[in-house]
Amino acid sequence: MDTQRAISHFLYYLEHHPALAGIQTAKVLLGHTADYEALTGAIAEQAGSGSPFRFSAMRLDLESTEQLSKAIADSDLYIFFYDSSTLPNPRPDGPDFVRALQGVMADNWKKSLLFKDYGEYFYDTFSVIPQRIAGLNSHLIRRMSQATTLSFQDDHGSYFDTALNSVRKWTDINGLGNYDLAPGEIATHSDTINGQVKFVGTFLSTIPFARKYGVLQSPLELWIEDSTIQKVASDVPGLEHDFNKYLDANPSNRRIEELGIGTNEGVKSLYARNAGFEERHCGLHLGLGGGAKGSHHLDLIFEKGMLALDNEPMFDGRFVL
């Protein structure tokens, strides 16, 4: 793995973060735990003295809440590297230092970057040349605009389609100008998703589905009508009950609020780390919930499957350009 190249790409994206627009020399706080000390040190060292960043590093698990709060307020951008879902006994609201900083983090969210549970996969996330991801995203969005139907199918017998004239504008997440720096996704919303899918993959949410169920190998079956989950079934012990509990908690939780396609070819597999980079894994993901107060966004990130435009394959393990 070329770690220097990955850090170089990361620094390239960092220059384009919205919080740093118009700032000539940006004060960037690198908050980290012990496991990320080598990474944050490598970032600061590789940037060097001639970069547009003035980095400072602080241990999130050692410094006082008062000192960390002051450093956040004084920074132009703060970046946190820590583990949460992958800890031995994780809390749903994060480690102690995150809970203590919730107020100041909420007040300064526009200048925040959280790399939670990335571990060694940080380097995979930034391994692809930025121009490759930007070009792939724009190419796919252009092809979508010229087609009438997007469909999905897999070896488990899944199938759904959606009329592309009903979707909203595609969001291009290529790392340039995005608040979340991890590149490699296009996303939209459609009210016309219909079909029956057997979901095999992993989850991304504040609800600990990923930790409890890992990367599913036995499917979670979903019946979808007009982008609404009507019924689910699974042979995985407890999953059908837990998923129905989630669906019944809020009407928005039944809605597919996001139709996404991951485009980051550096993210080779799914790991059930409940980390944001997994959403960039190439292929389909469906985001439930988040469209109404009290709902929780839950991403279903598919491990495999074919996406087609007007029955012409667009992705089947790799992108067909």
N, C-alpha and C positions, 0 to 999 in steps of 0.2 A: 504494500500500500504506500502511495506517495503522499506522506503526511504534509510535506512542505507545499505541494501543489494544492492540496485541499485547503490549507490555511490561506494560501494566496487567493484562492477563489472566495473564501469567507471574507477576507479583507476587502476584496473588490465589491462584494455585495454590501458590506458594512458602510462603505462610502456613500451608498445610495439610500441608506435608511432615511425615512421621512423626517425623523427627529433631528437629523444632522444637516438638513438642507440650508445652504447659505452660511454654514459655520466653517471657517477656514481651518482652525485647529480645534478638534472636538475633545472634550474631557470625557473619557469613557471609563467607567468603573467595571472591573472584572471581579464579580463576586463569585466565590467558589468554595467547595468543600475540598477535603484532602485528596479525594480521588481525581479531581480535575486540576490539581496544581500544575502538573506537567503541561497540560494543554494550554492553560492560561499563560503560563510562562513562555511557551513556544509562540503563542499569538503575539505577545508583546515584543519578544525578541525578533521575530521575523518581520514585524512592521518596521522596526528600527526607528532611529531618531528623525529621519526625514519624512515620516508618514504624516498624514493629516490627523492623526490621533495622538492624544496624550493619555496613555493608559495608566491606571492605578489598580492594584489588586488588593482584595481583602478576603479574609476567611469568614464565610457566612456563619460557620458553626463556632467561631472563637470570638469574634468582635462583638461588642455590645450593641443592642438594638439602637441606642442613641447614636453611636458612631456610624452605624450602617445607614440609619435614617438621614443623617447629615450628609453622608457621602452620596446617597441617592439624590437628595435635593440639590447638591452642588454640581452634579454631573450633567452633561448634555445627553448622555445615554448610559444606562446601566445594563449589564449583561450578567445573568446568573447561571451558573453551571452547578447542578446538584441532582441528587437522586431522591425520588419520592415513592412512586409506585413499586419500584424494584427493591426497596428496603425490606428487611426481614419482617417488620411489623408496621406497615405503612398506615398513616392516618389519612382519611379522605381529604382533610384540609391542609395536608403537607407537613413537613418537618417543623420543629419548634420555631426556628428562625423565620420561616415564611409566615407562620401564624402571627408572630410578633410584629412583622413588617406589613401586614395586610393593608393597613390604612394608608401608609405612605406610598406603597406600591400602587394602590388604586388611584391615588391622587396624581401619580406620575406614570400612568400606564402607557402613554404615548411615547415615552422615551425608555421603554423596557424591552428586553429580549430575554426570554427564559428558555434555556436549553435543559429541560427536565428529563432525566432518565435516558439521555443520549448515549452515555458511556463511550465506548470505542467507536460507535457507529456515527459519531460526529464527522469523522473523516470520510466515511462512505457518503454521507449526506452532501458533502461539498466536493466530491471527487470528480464530478462531470464538468467539463468546460462550460462556463456560463453561456457562451454563444450557442452551444448545442441545445441546451434547455430552452433558451429564448426562441431559437429558430423552430424547434419542435412544437412548442406551444402555439406560436403564431400560425404555423402550418396547419395544425389540427383545428384551430378556431376558424381558419379560412375554409377548410374542408367542411366543417359543420354548417357554415353559412350557405354552402352550395348544395347541401343534401336535404332530404325531407324527413328521413327516419333514422334514428339511432337505435340499435338493438344490441342485446347481450344474450349470450348462451354459453353453456359450459358442458363438461363431460358428465355432470350430475343430472342433466336434463333441465337445467334452468333456461328460462326465456322471459325476456320482457322487451318492450319497445316503447319509444316515446316520439311524438311528433315534434320535429325540431322547429317548426314555425311557432310553437307555443312556448319555447324556452326564453328566459330572460337573457340579456347579454352575458357572454362568457367572461368570467374573471380570470385574468392571466396572472398566475402566481409564478413569476420567473425569477424572484429574488431581488428585482430592481424596483425600489419604491414601495415594497411591501413591508408592513409592520412585522410580520413573521418572516425572518430572513431565509428559512429553509426553502430552497427552490424546487419547482417541479410539480405543478398541478394546474389544471384548468377546471373551473367549476361554474355551475349555473343552477337554476331552479326550473322545474317543469311540473305542471299539473296533470300531465297525460301519460305518466308511467303506468303501464298495465302488464301484468304477467305473473308468473310463479317462479320464484328462484329458490335454490337450495344453497344458502350462504355457507361457504367454507372460507375461513380467513380469521381475522382478529378484529378487536374492538379498540376504539379510542374515545374515552369519555371520563368525566369526573366520577361516574359510577364504575365500580371495579370489575366490570365484566372481563376485561383482558386478564387481570390477575387470577380470577377464579376459573376461567375456562380456557385461557391460553390461546393458541392457534387452533381453531376448530378443524377437526378432520372428519367428524360425523356432522352432516349438515343441519343448519337451522333453516327450516322451510318457511318461506314467506309468501302469502297470497296478497298481491298488490292490485288495487283498483283505483284509478285516477290519483296515483301517488299517495295512496293511503293504505297502510297495513291493515288488512281485514282479519287475518288469522295467521297463527304460527304453529309450528309443530317441530319437535326434536326428540331424538332418542337419547340425547346427552342428559344424564341425571340432573335434575334441577333447572336446566336451562329454560325449558318452556315456561315453567312457573315464574322464574325470575324475569324473563323477557315480557311476559304478559303483565307482570306487576309494573314494569317500566312503562309499557304501552298505556296501561289504564290510569297512570298517575296524572296525565295531562293530555288533552286532545291533540296538541301539537306533537307529542311524542310518537303518534301514529303516522304523522305526515313525513314524507320524504322532502325535507326542506332544502336538501343539497344533493345535486347530481355532480359527482366529481370524477375526474380521470387523473391518476397520478402519472407523472412523466419523468421522474428522476431515475435514470437507469443505474445510478450508483447504489440505490437501495435494493439489494439483490433478493432479500427474503423478508418475511414477517417474523417478528420475535415476541409479540405480546408484551412489550415493555410499557405499553400505554404512553408512548412517546410520540411527539408530533411528527418526527421524520417518517414514521411508518405510513402516514397519510400520503406521502409522496411516492410510495411504492407503485410501480407501473401497473396500470389497469384500473378497474372500476372501484369506486367506493360510493356508498349511499349514506347521506347524513340525515338522521332522524332528529326531530325536535329542535328546540332553540328558536322557534318562530313565535312563541307566546310566553308571557310572563309565567314563571313557575315551571317551565319545561326544561329538560336537560338535553343538550346536543349529544348524540351518540353516533359515531361513525362506524359503519360496517365496511371493513377494508377487505376486498376479495383477493384471495391468493392467486387465482387463475381465472380464465374465461376469455371469450372472444367478443370484442366490440366490432360492430359493423355499421357502415353508413350505406343505406339503401341496398342492403345485403352484400355489400363489398367489404371484406375484412379490413379493419383499420388497425386492430391490435389483437394479437393472439400469442402472447408470450413476448412478443417484440412488436414494435410499431411498423406497419406496412406503409411506406411513404411513396 
